[in-house]
Amino acid sequence: MRAVVCTELGKPSQLRVDDWPDPAPAAGEVVVSAEACGVNFVDALMTQGLYQIRPEPPFVPGSEIAGTVSRLGEGVEGVSIGDRVVAMPGLGGFAEQVKVRASALIPIPKGLDMPTAACFVQSYCTALFALDRRGKLQSGETVLILGAAGGVGLAAIDVAKAMGARVIAAASTPDKLARCRERGADETIDYAREDLKLRAKELSGGGVDIVYDPVGGDYAEPALRACAPWARYLVIGFANGEIPKFRLNLILLKSCQVVGVDWGGSSSRDRALNPSLLADLTAMIESGKLAPAAPAVFPLEQAGEALTALTERRLVGKAVLLPGG
């Protein structure tokens, strides 16, 4: 089969499509014919050797796929060949055929095509876990979303609006902010040109109730200073590359909470978490409350270009690779 192969750790531009052995499912496993492969920041980190999990080359990156079940391993029940599924293999996803545990398969919600489904689970589970389970967002509250034009940010806009929030989206270019407004943001801040703290406080009438921060870096402290008393600051990640340091007196004076959001780690510790999140998300999609955005699409041969565009923040929203071209 054809697969994207990382032969040495380094820039994503070094990735190449090559022949790779077809996977054979062991007991309890299935093979999925991938029709779309989600492109995620973690994939770029792994190919550079910058992630906490560091596979040795050669390996096939790719952590999120959508496709149809093509082979069943021994003892697999409740799954049929031809089922339309999403899976998160962790590694091996940038390929025509991907082996995964049968128990980890997720039926594709009605109304999602393969490309949209392939980049749905990570971003939307993160958003709902952060805003609902960790942030306890209430209808009518104001949410400030940093990096709002990225895949995780656009998902957060969608989920926050579905939960009845008022959304202020912050991003770095007019084109990105226009996309945020298209996706439902009530207000926008161009933090490359505007004062993030002052504008967020002005637009929220004194302070925001929740900060959703997948960026970190220099934007963290101004966003914290824009919080209202009793606010929740949700730490999602550090796409900026710099882990910020907070002054504890700011947290004390605002009586706010800084809340860690590790969806991946939490779901591995609590097996009931993902089924609960996915049931809620599926219901929200089928009722029309959520409308996941279609991703940018790249052929498998352009995996390096897709990952580079992601890490350089040239992408608006999510991207997928299409093994079929």
C-alpha positions in Angstrom: 0.0 0.0 0.0 1.0 3.7 -0.3 1.8 5.6 2.9 3.6 8.7 4.0 6.9 7.6 5.6 9.1 9.6 8.0 12.6 8.2 7.4 14.4 10.7 9.6 13.3 13.3 12.1 13.2 16.8 10.8 11.1 19.2 8.8 7.7 17.9 7.4 9.0 18.7 3.9 11.2 15.6 4.2 8.2 13.3 4.2 7.7 11.1 1.2 5.0 8.7 -0.1 6.4 5.2 -0.4 5.4 1.5 -0.5 4.6 0.2 3.0 3.5 -3.3 4.2 -0.2 -3.9 4.2 -1.4 -4.2 7.8 -2.8 -7.5 9.1 -5.3 -7.3 11.9 -4.6 -9.3 15.0 -7.3 -10.6 17.4 -9.6 -7.7 18.3 -8.4 -5.5 15.6 -9.7 -4.3 12.2 -8.2 -2.7 9.1 -9.8 0.5 7.9 -9.5 1.7 4.2 -8.8 5.3 4.9 -10.7 7.8 2.7 -9.4 10.9 4.6 -6.6 11.4 7.1 -6.8 14.3 9.5 -3.7 16.6 9.7 -3.0 17.6 13.3 -0.3 19.6 15.1 0.8 16.4 17.0 1.6 14.8 13.7 4.0 17.6 12.9 5.6 17.4 16.3 6.2 13.6 16.0 7.9 13.9 12.6 10.3 16.5 14.2 10.9 14.4 17.3 9.4 17.2 19.5 6.5 15.2 21.0 6.5 13.4 24.3 6.0 10.2 22.3 9.0 9.8 20.0 8.8 6.9 17.5 12.0 5.8 15.8 12.1 6.2 12.1 11.0 4.8 9.7 7.4 5.2 10.7 4.1 6.4 9.2 2.6 9.4 11.0 -1.0 10.3 11.2 -3.3 10.1 14.3 -6.9 10.5 12.9 -8.7 8.9 10.0 -12.1 8.3 8.5 -12.9 5.4 6.2 -14.6 2.0 5.8 -13.8 -1.2 7.6 -12.2 -3.6 5.1 -10.8 -6.5 7.2 -11.8 -8.1 10.6 -9.4 -9.7 13.0 -10.3 -12.8 15.0 -13.0 -12.4 17.6 -14.2 -9.0 16.4 -17.9 -8.5 17.1 -20.3 -5.7 16.5 -18.4 -4.4 13.5 -19.0 -5.2 9.9 -17.0 -4.8 6.7 -18.2 -1.6 5.0 -19.0 0.2 8.3 -18.2 4.0 8.0 -16.0 4.9 10.9 -13.6 7.3 12.5 -10.5 6.0 14.3 -7.6 7.5 16.1 -4.6 5.2 15.6 -2.0 7.5 17.2 0.4 6.5 14.4 0.0 5.0 11.0 -2.9 7.2 9.8 -1.3 8.7 6.7 -1.8 5.5 4.7 -4.3 3.8 2.4 -4.9 1.0 5.0 -4.8 1.5 8.8 -4.9 -1.1 11.6 -6.8 -0.1 14.8 -8.5 -1.7 17.8 -12.1 -2.6 17.0 -13.2 -1.2 20.3 -11.8 2.2 19.3 -13.9 2.7 16.2 -16.4 5.5 16.2 -19.4 5.5 13.8 -19.5 8.6 11.6 -22.4 10.9 12.7 -25.1 11.3 10.1 -24.5 14.4 7.9 -20.7 14.3 8.0 -18.7 13.4 4.9 -15.4 11.6 5.1 -13.1 14.6 5.0 -15.1 16.5 7.7 -15.3 13.3 9.8 -11.6 12.7 9.6 -10.8 16.0 11.5 -13.8 16.1 13.8 -13.0 14.0 16.8 -9.9 15.6 18.2 -11.0 19.2 17.8 -14.7 18.8 18.8 -14.0 16.4 21.7 -11.4 18.9 23.0 -13.8 21.8 22.7 -16.8 20.1 24.4 -14.6 18.6 27.1 -13.0 22.0 27.8 -16.1 24.2 27.6 -18.6 21.9 29.2 -16.9 19.3 31.5 -14.0 21.5 32.6 -15.2 25.1 32.1 -18.8 24.6 33.1 -19.9 27.1 30.5 -23.4 28.5 31.1 -25.7 29.9 28.5 -25.3 33.7 28.2 -21.7 33.7 29.3 -18.9 35.3 27.2 -16.1 33.2 25.9 -12.8 34.6 24.5 -11.2 32.1 22.1 -7.5 32.6 21.2 -6.2 31.1 17.9 -9.9 31.1 16.9 -9.3 30.5 13.2 -7.4 27.2 13.7 -9.1 23.8 13.7 -9.5 23.7 17.5 -10.6 27.3 17.6 -13.3 27.0 15.0 -14.6 23.9 16.8 -14.7 25.9 20.0 -16.7 28.7 18.3 -19.2 26.1 17.1 -19.5 24.3 20.4 -19.7 27.6 22.5 -22.5 29.0 20.3 -24.4 25.7 20.5 -24.2 26.0 24.3 -25.7 29.5 24.2 -22.5 31.5 24.8 -21.5 34.9 23.4 -18.2 34.4 21.5 -15.3 36.8 21.0 -12.8 35.3 18.5 -9.2 36.5 18.5 -6.9 35.8 15.5 -4.0 37.4 13.6 -5.3 38.5 10.2 -8.5 40.0 8.7 -9.1 36.9 6.6 -9.0 34.6 9.6 -11.3 36.9 11.5 -13.7 36.9 8.6 -13.8 33.1 8.8 -14.5 33.3 12.5 -17.5 35.6 11.9 -18.8 33.2 9.2 -18.6 30.4 11.8 -20.7 32.3 14.3 -18.4 34.5 16.3 -20.2 37.6 17.7 -17.2 39.8 18.0 -13.6 39.6 16.8 -10.2 40.9 17.9 -7.1 41.2 15.6 -4.5 40.7 18.2 -1.7 41.5 15.8 -3.1 45.1 15.6 -5.3 45.6 18.7 -4.8 45.5 22.4 -6.2 42.1 23.4 -6.9 42.9 27.0 -8.5 46.3 26.4 -10.6 45.1 23.4 -11.8 41.9 25.2 -12.9 43.9 28.3 -14.6 46.5 26.1 -16.4 43.9 24.0 -17.5 41.9 27.0 -18.7 44.8 29.1 -16.0 44.5 31.7 -14.5 41.0 31.4 -14.9 37.6 29.9 -16.2 34.6 31.7 -14.1 32.0 30.0 -10.8 32.1 28.1 -10.2 29.2 25.7 -6.4 29.2 25.0 -4.7 26.7 22.6 -2.0 29.3 21.8 -0.1 30.3 25.0 2.9 32.6 24.5 2.6 36.4 24.7 -1.2 36.4 24.5 -1.8 34.5 27.7 -1.3 37.3 30.3 -3.4 39.9 28.4 -6.2 37.3 28.1 -5.9 36.5 31.8 -6.1 40.3 32.6 -9.3 40.4 30.4 -11.1 37.9 32.7 -14.0 38.9 34.9 -14.1 37.9 38.5 -14.8 34.2 38.9 -13.7 33.5 35.3 -12.2 30.2 34.1 -9.0 30.2 32.0 -8.9 27.0 30.0 -5.3 25.9 29.1 -5.7 23.8 25.9 -2.1 23.9 24.5 0.8 26.0 23.3 0.7 26.4 19.6 2.8 29.5 19.9 5.6 27.3 21.1 6.2 29.2 24.4 4.7 28.0 27.7 3.6 31.2 29.5 4.1 32.0 33.2 1.3 33.6 35.1 1.6 36.1 38.0 -0.3 34.4 40.8 -1.5 37.7 42.2 -3.6 38.2 39.0 -5.4 34.9 39.7 -5.9 35.9 43.4 -7.2 39.4 42.6 -9.7 38.1 40.1 -10.7 35.0 42.1 -10.5 33.1 38.8 -9.6 29.5 38.0 -6.8 28.4 35.7 -8.0 25.0 34.4 -5.9 22.4 32.7 -7.6 20.6 29.7 -5.9 17.4 28.7 -8.5 15.6 26.7 -6.3 12.8 25.5 -4.9 12.0 29.0 -8.3 12.3 30.6 -9.9 9.9 28.1 -7.2 7.3 28.6 -7.9 7.4 32.4 -11.7 7.5 32.1 -13.0 5.0 29.4 -16.5 6.5 29.8 -15.5 10.0 28.8 -15.2 9.7 25.0 -18.5 7.8 24.5 -20.2 10.4 26.6 -18.6 13.3 24.6 -19.3 11.7 21.3 -23.0 10.9 22.2 -23.5 14.6 23.1 -21.7 15.8 19.9 -23.6 13.4 17.7 -26.9 14.6 19.2 -25.9 18.3 18.6 -25.0 17.6 15.0 -28.2 15.7 14.2 -30.3 18.4 15.9 -28.6 21.1 13.8 -26.9 22.8 16.7 -23.4 22.0 15.4 -22.1 22.4 11.8 -18.5 21.3 11.5 -16.6 23.2 8.8 -15.3 21.4 5.7 -11.5 21.1 5.8 -8.8 22.0 3.2 -7.9 18.9 1.3 -4.5 17.7 0.1 -3.4 14.6 -1.8 -1.3 12.1 0.2 1.8 13.2 -1.7 1.4 16.7 -0.2 1.5 15.7 3.5 4.7 17.7 4.0 3.0 20.8 2.5 -0.1 20.4 4.7 1.9 20.0 7.9 4.1 23.0 7.1 1.0 25.1 6.4 -0.4 24.0 9.7 2.7 24.8 11.7 3.3 28.1 10.0 -0.4 29.1 10.7 -1.2 29.6 7.1 -4.2 27.2 7.3 -7.7 28.5 8.3 -9.5 25.6 10.0 -8.5 22.0 9.6 -6.8 20.0 6.8 -7.0 16.4 5.6 -5.0 14.1 3.2 -6.9 12.1 0.6 -5.2 8.7 0.0 -7.2 8.3 -3.1 -5.8 11.5 -4.6 
